[in-house]
């Protein structure tokens, strides 16, 4: 009869072999192992050392518990017993959380990873290893599910993950991600390893602890294998990732116009034409580039961005997150920090600056407005065919029709001037400051001074591409019209 301990040990080793391959662990680099002193991290460090991996021990003191000094001393002694180097770090995490408006859990995670990756970089380490287990994976997936995450969150954690926010090249590795906590604790018992217990792990004011101690046991009353099923779901989604990423990369090359530091510009038409699921993947990739510390982009936010992109009624600018804007104008969608967006606008629209230009509307004319935009204008007599088709009744914002006899020549194209007022169509003759109109239309401040205006001697006739005025409306007595059209050449 087979010894149960031997069977368990064999399964443990098989799972680690699989995880080792997924983590791409090698024998030559020195890895920095984060050790809290709990069973998971103690077992991981002991196992790696027993398998002749070259490791150093790191411990982070969060400054939050009376027993934290004892934990640090325990880990230091543990490293010494194994003959391994010890690297300690410390921060006042409660104060850090208060100053930044973070939860304690979030502040602790940020401070801990800052320390681990900075230490790994100083050592020239081949990677940072942490002791997340299969139970941690299940808890993470459930947390993301309850918070409204998409597929990216439901994939959970990865065995090997690059995290540019912490370091551009050093990877985070999780070789215990397929080991259950009960097996890790059994490993400690079999090898006579002592470990510390963090009493805060029982504090159910923390979200993860409530999942661990209340929700998951409750779910297990419906299905005893619920943890294994959740873990397997995350594994299946992870295995599908390479297929999805290949499709995303192909679409990315087609949709993205510009990708620079702090700014991504998308072609609106191809973006809105792809399936909603692909839109979400593209937006998550944008945010990974722009906000690498953003944990996940939930469904609601991706749907909001996609809806703003698809709405053809107005260009505008919206704040998505702190210092992350979405701006839409024409066929461009800008995502980026305020500074990067306005740097781009300043460089782009400053080329629109020009002296006022006289428009000879008695002959058909075209005027280059830069960046592929052209203003086409033509005066023509009213005839029965034109009156019957009534194109001026269209809601197309890229066209405007005026009764010539109601305008005061000359007709000019110019930019905004101090004190400009406008009589927008639909406001029943009321005037407003042009600056207030720009605000209402969400025209970015940087663009306003360059925005083209068609005017006669007395009034603004058309804020080009946005709104015509009440002046010069076509009526039954109109004999001649001027037609203005804005066209983009590509």
C-alpha positions as CSV (number, residue, x, y, z in Angstrom):
1,X,0.0,0.0,0.0
2,X,1.3,3.4,-0.9
3,X,2.3,5.8,1.8
4,X,-0.1,8.8,1.8
5,X,2.7,11.1,2.6
6,X,4.7,9.9,-0.4
7,X,1.6,10.4,-2.7
8,X,1.1,13.9,-1.3
9,X,4.8,14.8,-1.7
10,X,4.7,13.6,-5.3
11,X,1.6,15.7,-6.2
12,X,3.2,18.7,-4.5
13,X,6.4,18.3,-6.5
14,X,4.4,17.8,-9.8
15,X,2.5,21.0,-9.2
16,X,5.7,22.9,-8.4
17,X,7.3,21.6,-11.6
18,X,4.4,22.9,-13.6
19,X,4.6,26.3,-11.8
20,X,8.3,26.4,-12.2
21,X,8.0,26.1,-16.0
22,X,5.2,28.8,-16.0
23,X,7.4,31.1,-13.9
24,X,10.5,30.3,-16.1
25,X,12.6,29.7,-13.0
26,X,16.3,29.0,-13.7
27,X,19.1,27.9,-11.5
28,X,21.6,30.7,-12.2
29,X,19.9,34.0,-11.2
30,X,19.5,35.1,-7.6
31,X,15.8,35.6,-6.8
32,X,14.4,37.8,-4.1
33,X,11.7,36.0,-2.1
34,X,9.2,38.1,-0.1
35,X,8.7,36.4,3.3
36,X,6.1,37.7,5.7
37,X,6.8,34.9,8.2
38,X,3.5,33.1,7.5
39,X,3.2,29.5,6.5
40,X,3.0,30.2,2.8
41,X,6.1,32.3,2.4
42,X,8.1,30.2,4.9
43,X,7.3,27.0,3.0
44,X,8.1,28.7,-0.3
45,X,11.5,29.9,0.8
46,X,12.3,26.6,2.4
47,X,11.3,24.6,-0.7
48,X,13.2,26.9,-3.2
49,X,16.3,26.6,-1.0
50,X,15.9,22.8,-0.8
51,X,15.8,22.7,-4.6
52,X,19.0,24.6,-4.9
53,X,17.6,27.8,-6.3
54,X,19.7,30.8,-5.4
55,X,17.6,33.1,-3.3
56,X,17.7,36.0,-0.9
57,X,15.1,36.8,1.8
58,X,13.2,40.1,2.0
59,X,10.7,41.1,4.7
60,X,8.6,44.3,4.8
61,X,7.5,45.8,8.1
62,X,4.2,47.6,7.6
63,X,4.3,49.6,10.8
64,X,0.8,48.6,11.8
65,X,0.9,45.8,14.3
66,X,2.5,45.4,17.8
67,X,3.8,42.0,16.8
68,X,5.4,43.3,13.6
69,X,8.8,43.7,15.2
70,X,8.7,40.1,16.4
71,X,7.7,39.0,12.8
72,X,10.7,40.8,11.3
73,X,13.0,39.2,13.9
74,X,11.6,35.8,13.1
75,X,12.2,36.1,9.4
76,X,15.7,37.4,10.0
77,X,16.5,34.4,12.1
78,X,14.8,32.1,9.6
79,X,17.1,33.5,6.8
80,X,20.1,33.1,9.0
81,X,19.3,29.4,9.8
82,X,19.1,28.8,6.0
83,X,22.4,30.6,5.4
84,X,20.6,33.2,3.3
85,X,21.0,37.0,3.1
86,X,18.3,39.1,4.7
87,X,16.9,42.4,3.5
88,X,14.4,44.3,5.6
89,X,12.2,47.3,4.8
90,X,9.9,49.5,6.8
91,X,7.1,52.1,6.2
92,X,4.3,53.7,8.2
93,X,1.6,52.2,6.1
94,X,-1.4,53.6,8.1
95,X,0.0,57.1,7.7
96,X,0.7,56.4,4.0
97,X,-2.9,55.3,3.5
98,X,-4.3,58.3,5.3
99,X,-2.2,60.8,3.4
100,X,-3.2,59.4,0.0
101,X,-6.8,58.4,0.7
102,X,-6.1,54.7,0.1
103,X,-7.4,51.7,2.0
104,X,-4.8,50.1,4.3
105,X,-4.7,47.0,2.0
106,X,-3.9,49.2,-1.0
107,X,-1.3,51.2,0.8
108,X,0.4,48.1,2.1
109,X,0.5,46.5,-1.3
110,X,2.1,49.6,-2.9
111,X,4.6,50.1,-0.1
112,X,5.6,46.4,-0.1
113,X,6.1,46.1,-3.9
114,X,8.0,49.4,-4.0
115,X,10.4,47.9,-1.4
116,X,10.6,44.4,-3.0
117,X,11.4,45.7,-6.5
118,X,13.8,48.4,-5.4
119,X,15.7,45.8,-3.4
120,X,15.7,43.3,-6.3
121,X,17.0,45.9,-8.6
122,X,19.8,46.8,-6.1
123,X,20.8,43.1,-5.9
124,X,20.6,42.6,-9.7
125,X,17.9,39.9,-9.0
126,X,16.4,37.7,-11.6
127,X,12.9,38.3,-10.3
128,X,10.8,38.9,-7.2
129,X,9.1,35.8,-5.9
130,X,6.0,35.9,-3.7
131,X,4.0,33.2,-2.0
132,X,0.5,33.6,-3.5
133,X,-1.4,30.3,-3.4
134,X,-4.3,28.8,-5.2
135,X,-6.5,30.1,-2.3
136,X,-5.2,33.6,-2.9
137,X,-6.1,33.2,-6.6
138,X,-9.7,32.2,-5.8
139,X,-10.1,35.1,-3.4
140,X,-8.6,37.5,-6.0
141,X,-11.0,36.3,-8.7
142,X,-14.0,36.6,-6.4
143,X,-12.9,40.1,-5.4
144,X,-12.7,41.2,-9.1
145,X,-16.1,39.5,-9.9
146,X,-17.8,41.3,-7.0
147,X,-16.3,44.6,-8.0
148,X,-17.5,44.3,-11.6
149,X,-14.3,43.3,-13.4
150,X,-14.2,42.0,-16.9
151,X,-12.3,39.0,-18.3
152,X,-8.9,40.6,-17.3
153,X,-9.8,40.5,-13.7
154,X,-11.4,37.1,-13.8
155,X,-8.0,35.7,-15.1
156,X,-6.7,36.5,-11.7
157,X,-3.0,36.5,-11.0
158,X,-0.3,35.2,-13.3
159,X,2.5,32.8,-12.5
160,X,4.9,35.2,-14.2
161,X,4.0,38.9,-14.6
162,X,5.8,42.0,-15.8
163,X,4.8,45.1,-13.8
164,X,6.3,48.2,-15.3
165,X,5.0,50.4,-12.5
166,X,7.5,48.7,-10.2
167,X,10.3,47.9,-12.6
168,X,10.6,47.8,-16.4
169,X,12.4,44.4,-16.6
170,X,12.2,42.5,-13.3
171,X,9.3,40.1,-13.2
172,X,7.0,39.1,-10.4
173,X,6.9,35.3,-10.0
174,X,4.3,33.1,-8.1
175,X,5.5,29.5,-8.1
176,X,2.9,28.5,-5.4
177,X,-0.1,29.7,-7.4
178,X,-1.3,26.2,-8.0
179,X,-0.7,24.9,-4.4
180,X,-3.6,25.0,-1.9
181,X,-3.0,26.6,1.5
182,X,-3.8,23.3,3.3
183,X,-1.0,21.6,1.3
184,X,1.5,24.4,2.1
185,X,0.6,24.1,5.8
186,X,1.1,20.3,5.5
187,X,4.5,20.9,4.0
188,X,5.4,23.0,7.0
189,X,4.3,20.3,9.3
190,X,6.1,17.5,7.5
191,X,9.4,19.5,7.5
192,X,9.0,20.8,11.1
193,X,8.8,24.5,10.0
194,X,7.5,27.1,12.4
195,X,5.8,30.2,11.2
196,X,4.1,33.3,12.6
197,X,0.3,34.0,12.5
198,X,-0.8,37.5,11.6
199,X,-3.9,38.1,13.7
200,X,-5.1,40.7,11.2
201,X,-5.9,37.9,8.8
202,X,-8.9,37.2,11.0
203,X,-10.1,40.8,10.9
204,X,-13.2,40.7,8.7
205,X,-13.3,44.5,8.3
206,X,-10.9,43.7,5.4
207,X,-12.6,42.7,2.2
208,X,-10.4,39.7,1.4
209,X,-10.8,38.3,4.9
210,X,-14.6,38.5,4.7
211,X,-14.3,36.5,1.4
212,X,-12.0,34.0,3.0
213,X,-13.8,33.4,6.3
214,X,-17.5,34.0,5.3
215,X,-18.3,34.0,1.6
216,X,-16.1,31.1,0.4
217,X,-17.3,28.7,3.2
218,X,-20.9,29.7,2.4
219,X,-20.3,29.0,-1.3
220,X,-18.9,25.6,-0.4
221,X,-22.2,24.6,1.1
222,X,-23.6,24.8,-2.4
223,X,-20.7,23.0,-4.1
224,X,-17.9,21.5,-2.1
225,X,-15.5,21.9,-5.0
226,X,-16.2,25.6,-5.6
227,X,-12.7,26.7,-4.9
228,X,-11.2,24.3,-7.5
229,X,-13.9,25.3,-10.1
230,X,-13.0,29.0,-9.6
231,X,-9.3,28.3,-9.8
232,X,-9.8,26.2,-13.0
233,X,-11.9,29.0,-14.6
234,X,-9.1,31.5,-14.0
235,X,-6.6,29.0,-15.5
236,X,-8.8,28.4,-18.6
237,X,-9.0,32.2,-19.2
238,X,-5.3,32.5,-18.7
239,X,-4.6,29.8,-21.2
240,X,-6.8,31.6,-23.7
241,X,-5.0,34.8,-23.3
242,X,-2.4,34.2,-25.9
243,X,-5.1,33.7,-28.6
244,X,-6.9,36.9,-27.5
245,X,-3.7,38.9,-27.3
246,X,-2.8,38.0,-30.9
247,X,-6.2,39.3,-32.1
248,X,-5.9,42.4,-29.9
249,X,-2.4,43.1,-31.3
250,X,-3.7,42.9,-34.9
251,X,-6.6,45.3,-34.2
252,X,-4.3,47.6,-32.2
253,X,-2.1,48.1,-35.3
254,X,-5.2,49.0,-37.3
255,X,-6.8,51.3,-34.7
256,X,-3.9,53.2,-33.0
257,X,-2.7,56.4,-34.8
258,X,-0.2,57.5,-32.1
259,X,1.3,55.9,-29.0
260,X,3.6,58.2,-27.0
261,X,4.5,58.9,-23.4
262,X,1.2,59.7,-21.6
263,X,-0.9,59.8,-24.8
264,X,-2.6,57.3,-27.1
265,X,-4.6,58.5,-30.2
266,X,-7.1,56.1,-31.7
267,X,-8.8,56.2,-35.1
268,X,-12.5,56.6,-34.1
269,X,-14.1,54.9,-37.1
270,X,-12.2,51.6,-36.9
271,X,-12.5,51.6,-33.1
272,X,-16.3,51.9,-33.1
273,X,-16.6,49.3,-35.9
274,X,-15.0,46.4,-33.9
275,X,-17.0,44.2,-31.5
276,X,-17.7,45.6,-28.0
277,X,-15.5,42.9,-26.5
278,X,-12.5,44.0,-28.7
279,X,-13.2,47.6,-27.7
280,X,-12.8,46.6,-24.0
281,X,-9.5,44.8,-24.7
282,X,-8.2,47.8,-26.6
283,X,-9.2,50.2,-23.9
284,X,-7.6,48.0,-21.2
285,X,-4.4,48.0,-23.2
286,X,-4.6,51.8,-23.4
287,X,-4.9,52.0,-19.7
288,X,-2.1,49.6,-19.0
289,X,0.1,52.0,-21.0
290,X,-1.3,55.2,-19.5
291,X,-2.1,54.1,-15.9
292,X,-0.1,51.0,-15.1
293,X,-1.1,51.2,-11.4
294,X,-4.8,50.9,-12.3
295,X,-5.7,47.4,-11.0
296,X,-8.5,46.8,-13.6
297,X,-10.8,48.7,-15.9
298,X,-14.4,47.7,-15.1
299,X,-17.1,47.0,-17.6
300,X,-19.0,50.2,-16.7
301,X,-16.0,52.4,-17.5
302,X,-15.1,50.7,-20.8
303,X,-18.8,50.9,-21.9
304,X,-18.9,54.6,-21.0
305,X,-15.7,55.3,-23.1
306,X,-17.0,53.3,-26.0
307,X,-20.4,55.0,-25.9
308,X,-18.7,58.5,-25.9
309,X,-16.6,57.4,-28.9
310,X,-19.6,56.2,-30.8
311,X,-21.7,59.3,-30.2
312,X,-21.3,61.4,-33.4
313,X,-23.3,64.4,-32.1
314,X,-20.6,66.3,-30.4
315,X,-16.8,66.4,-30.0
316,X,-15.7,67.0,-26.4
317,X,-13.5,66.2,-23.5
318,X,-14.2,64.1,-20.4
319,X,-12.2,63.3,-17.3
320,X,-12.1,59.5,-16.9
321,X,-9.8,59.2,-13.9
322,X,-7.5,61.5,-12.0
323,X,-5.3,63.1,-14.7
324,X,-6.6,60.9,-17.5
325,X,-8.7,62.5,-20.2
326,X,-10.8,61.2,-23.1
327,X,-11.0,63.8,-25.9
328,X,-12.8,63.3,-29.2
329,X,-12.6,65.6,-32.2
330,X,-13.3,64.5,-35.8
331,X,-12.1,61.0,-36.3
332,X,-9.6,61.1,-33.4
333,X,-9.9,59.7,-29.9
334,X,-7.3,61.0,-27.5
335,X,-6.6,59.2,-24.2
336,X,-3.9,60.5,-21.9
337,X,-2.8,62.8,-19.2
338,X,-4.0,66.4,-19.3
339,X,-0.4,67.7,-20.0
340,X,0.2,65.2,-22.8
341,X,-3.2,65.9,-24.5
342,X,-2.7,69.6,-24.4
343,X,0.9,69.4,-25.7
344,X,-0.5,67.5,-28.6
345,X,-3.2,70.0,-29.2
346,X,-0.9,72.9,-29.0
347,X,1.4,71.4,-31.6
348,X,-1.4,70.4,-33.9
349,X,-3.8,73.3,-33.8
350,X,-1.3,76.1,-33.6
351,X,-0.8,75.3,-37.3
352,X,-4.4,76.5,-37.8
353,X,-3.4,80.0,-36.7
354,X,-3.7,82.4,-39.6
355,X,-4.8,86.0,-40.4
356,X,-8.5,86.5,-41.2
357,X,-9.2,85.4,-44.8
358,X,-11.7,87.0,-47.2
359,X,-14.0,84.4,-48.8
360,X,-15.1,85.3,-52.3
361,X,-18.3,83.4,-52.2
362,X,-19.5,84.5,-55.7
363,X,-17.3,81.7,-57.1
364,X,-16.8,78.2,-55.8
365,X,-13.8,78.1,-53.5
366,X,-11.8,75.8,-51.3
367,X,-9.6,76.6,-48.3
368,X,-7.1,74.3,-46.6
369,X,-7.5,74.3,-42.9
370,X,-4.5,72.0,-42.3
371,X,-4.4,68.4,-41.1
372,X,-6.6,67.2,-44.0
373,X,-9.5,69.5,-43.3
374,X,-10.9,71.6,-46.2
375,X,-13.6,74.3,-46.2
376,X,-15.6,74.3,-49.4
377,X,-18.0,77.2,-50.2
378,X,-20.2,78.2,-53.0
379,X,-23.0,80.8,-53.7
380,X,-25.8,79.5,-55.9
381,X,-29.3,80.7,-56.9
382,X,-32.3,79.0,-55.3
383,X,-34.1,76.8,-57.8
384,X,-37.1,74.4,-57.5
385,X,-34.9,71.3,-57.2
386,X,-32.9,72.8,-54.4
387,X,-36.0,74.1,-52.6
388,X,-37.7,70.7,-52.9
389,X,-34.7,68.7,-51.5
390,X,-34.1,71.3,-48.7
391,X,-30.6,70.1,-47.7
392,X,-30.3,72.9,-45.1
393,X,-32.8,71.0,-42.9
394,X,-30.3,68.2,-42.4
395,X,-28.7,68.0,-38.9
396,X,-25.2,67.5,-40.5
397,X,-22.9,69.8,-38.4
398,X,-20.3,69.7,-41.2
399,X,-22.5,71.8,-43.5
400,X,-24.2,75.2,-43.2
401,X,-26.6,77.0,-45.6
402,X,-27.3,80.8,-45.5
403,X,-29.6,83.2,-47.3
404,X,-27.1,85.6,-49.1
405,X,-29.4,88.6,-48.9
406,X,-29.5,88.5,-45.0
407,X,-25.7,88.6,-44.7
408,X,-23.5,91.7,-44.6
409,X,-20.5,91.4,-46.8
410,X,-17.7,90.7,-46.7
411,X,-17.6,87.0,-45.6
412,X,-14.4,86.1,-43.7
413,X,-12.9,83.1,-42.0
414,X,-11.2,84.1,-38.7
415,X,-10.5,82.9,-35.2
416,X,-12.1,83.9,-31.9
417,X,-11.6,87.4,-30.6
418,X,-12.0,88.9,-27.2
419,X,-15.7,89.7,-26.5
420,X,-17.1,87.6,-29.3
421,X,-20.8,86.8,-29.0
422,X,-22.8,84.1,-30.9
423,X,-26.5,83.5,-31.6
424,X,-26.6,79.7,-31.8
425,X,-29.3,78.1,-33.9
426,X,-32.0,76.7,-31.7
427,X,-31.7,79.4,-29.0
428,X,-34.6,81.4,-30.5
429,X,-32.6,84.6,-31.1
430,X,-30.7,84.7,-27.8
431,X,-27.0,85.6,-27.8
432,X,-24.3,84.1,-25.6
433,X,-20.6,84.6,-25.2
434,X,-18.6,82.5,-27.6
435,X,-16.5,81.4,-24.7
436,X,-19.6,80.0,-23.0
437,X,-20.6,78.2,-26.1
438,X,-17.2,76.5,-26.3
439,X,-17.5,75.5,-22.7
440,X,-21.0,74.0,-23.3
441,X,-19.7,72.1,-26.3
442,X,-16.7,70.8,-24.3
443,X,-14.2,72.4,-26.7
444,X,-10.9,72.1,-24.9
445,X,-9.4,75.5,-23.9
446,X,-6.3,74.9,-26.0
447,X,-8.4,74.5,-29.2
448,X,-10.6,77.6,-28.7
449,X,-8.2,80.2,-29.9
450,X,-7.6,78.2,-33.1
451,X,-11.2,77.3,-33.9
452,X,-12.3,78.5,-37.4
453,X,-15.3,80.8,-37.5
454,X,-17.2,81.9,-40.7
455,X,-18.4,85.5,-40.1
456,X,-20.0,88.3,-42.0
457,X,-19.2,92.0,-41.2
458,X,-21.5,91.9,-38.1
459,X,-21.9,88.4,-36.7
460,X,-20.5,84.9,-36.4
461,X,-22.4,82.8,-38.9
462,X,-20.9,79.3,-38.2
463,X,-18.6,77.8,-35.6
464,X,-17.2,75.5,-38.1
465,X,-18.2,71.9,-37.6
466,X,-20.2,72.7,-34.4
467,X,-23.2,75.0,-34.8
468,X,-24.6,77.6,-37.2
469,X,-26.2,80.8,-36.1
470,X,-29.8,82.0,-36.3
471,X,-28.8,84.6,-38.9
472,X,-29.4,83.9,-42.6
473,X,-32.0,81.1,-42.2
474,X,-33.4,79.9,-45.5
475,X,-37.0,81.0,-46.0
476,X,-39.8,81.2,-48.7
477,X,-38.3,84.5,-50.1
478,X,-34.7,83.3,-50.3
479,X,-33.4,83.8,-53.8
480,X,-29.7,83.0,-53.4
481,X,-27.8,80.8,-50.9
482,X,-24.3,80.2,-49.7
483,X,-23.4,76.6,-48.9
484,X,-20.4,75.9,-46.7
485,X,-19.1,72.3,-46.3
486,X,-16.3,70.9,-44.1
487,X,-14.5,67.9,-45.5
488,X,-11.7,65.7,-44.2
489,X,-9.5,64.2,-46.8
490,X,-8.2,61.3,-44.6
